Amino acid sequence: MSDFVAGIDIGTSRIRAVIGEITDDGTFQITGVGTNPSTGLRKGVVVNLEDTVRAISQAVETAEMMSGVEIQRCTVGIGGTHIESLNSRGSVALPQKKENYEIQHEDIARVIDVARAYKFPLDRQVIHVIPQSYIVDGEKGIRDPRNRIGVRLEAEVHIVTGSVTPVQTILKCVNRAGLYVDEYMLNSLAEVKSVMTKDEQELGSLLIDLGAGTTDIVYLADGAPQLTSVLPVGGDHVTNDISIVKGLSVEMSEKIKCEAGYCWAPLIEENETVIIPGLGGRPPVRIPQSEICAVIQPRMAEIFSMVKEKISAVADTRTLSGNIVITGGGANMAGIVDLACAVFETQNVRVGIPGTFSGLAGDLGEYRSPEYAAVIGLVLNAYEKFSASRTDSFSKDSPQNSVFTAVKNWFKELF
C-alpha cells in the first residue's frame, strides 16, 4: 500500500499545495498540485487568519482532487521578514575514560546542543540548527567526526530563528484548515533541496527567491548554509511602481508585469508596444515596451543590489565557484538572468526549476516552474524524512531514540 506526503507553501501572493506518493518499492511521484490566490498575508506574515485558512483549504482540496487521496498531515514552509539567522560555535571536552577515545553519536549531539545555546529574546524561536563543520583538537573542516580520536570537539552551526507569533499563526492556520503539521521548514532551504545541485552547494552558491512580498536569500558553501536572510522587497513593489508611474490599477499593473514585463532593455525589439486598457470608456492605448521596462528594470536592479550588499560580508559574487540560482515568481520575468549577470558581475546565473517526477501531476508538468521550488522542496523533504524513518525503525538510532538521527538526517538529506 502506498504512503502519501504533502507540502504547503504559504506565500504572499499564492498558496501552493503538493501531494507526493511513496510507492511500495520506495519510489516517489507527485500526484497532486493545488494553488489558490493568497489575500491574507503581507510580506510573508499572516494579517487575516480567516482568508488564509480558506485559501489553504482550497489549495489542498484541489491537490486532493487531482491526487485522489485525502491528506491529514503536511510539511509547511515558513518565511517572512521576521526570519533571522546567525552562525554559532560550541565546544565540549570529550570523555577520557580510556586512552584514544573515539567520538560517538552522543558527543556530536552534545556539542550541537552547546552551539545552539544562544540567548535569544523570548519572542523568538529556533527554526533550524544546521551543522556546518566540526573541529577536533584544532583540526578544522571535518564533516563527520564520528570515530575520530580526540580530547576536544567543536561544532560550527547555522541557526535560523523566527518571531514566535508569525510562526505560530502560520501553524494555527494550517491546523484550522484540518491538517496536522509534521514539520515546518524555512522556504529558502526547501528550495535548495529542489533546485540546487550538491556540487553547487559545495563550491559556493547563492539562491535568490524573488517572491511577491519578500526576497529570500541563502548563501551556501562547503555543503551548508553560511547566511540566510529575508529582504522586505519583492514583486509587489514592481507592480506598485507600474501602477503609480502609468496611472493604472494594481490588478492591471500586475497583469502587464507578468504578461509583458521585461527587466533588461537590450532584449526588447524595436517598436515593440504594450496595450494599456482605457479607463471609463476611453479607448485602449499603445505605449512602447521600453517605457514599462524603464519602470521595472531599476526596481529589480535595486533588489539585486540589496542582495549583493547583504552577502558582501561572507561572499564576493564575482568569485563564486558555484552559481547564482533564481527562483520564485520573479524568476519568470524576461531578462532576469541578464540583469542578475550585470548586477552581480558574473555569468554564473541560472533560473532554478524543480526536477521532473512521475505521476499524474508529473505528467502534466504543472510544477515545472521556479515559483514551485519551495513547495516541491517541502514535499521532497517529507519524502526523505519518511524514507529515513522507515530505515531507522530497524535500528537502535531511530528518530524517537536518538538526537543524533536528526543531525544525521540534516547532513544526509538537506545538504
Buried (B, 14 or more C-beta within 10 A) or exposed (E): EEEBBBBBBBBBBBBBBBBBBBEEEEEBBBBBBBBBEBBBBBBBBBEBEEBBBBBBBBBBBBBBEBBEBEBEEBBBBBBBBBBBBEBBBBEBEBEEEEEEBEBBBEBBBBBBBBBBEEEBEEEBBEBBBBBBBBBBEEEEEBEBBBEBEBEEBBBBBBBBBBBBEBBEBBBBBBEBBEBEBBEBBBBBBBBBBBBBEEEBBBBBBBBBBBBBBBBBBBBBBBBBBBBBBBBEBBBBBBBBBBBEEBEBEEEBBBBBBEEBBBBBBEBBEEEBBBEBEEEEEEEEEEEBBBBBBEBBBEBBBBBBEBBBEBBEEEBEBEEBEBBBBBBBBBBBBBBBBBBBBBBBEBEBBBBBBBEEBBBBBBEEEBBBBBBBBBBBBBBBBBBBBBBBBEEBEEEEEBBEEBBBBBBBBBBEBBB
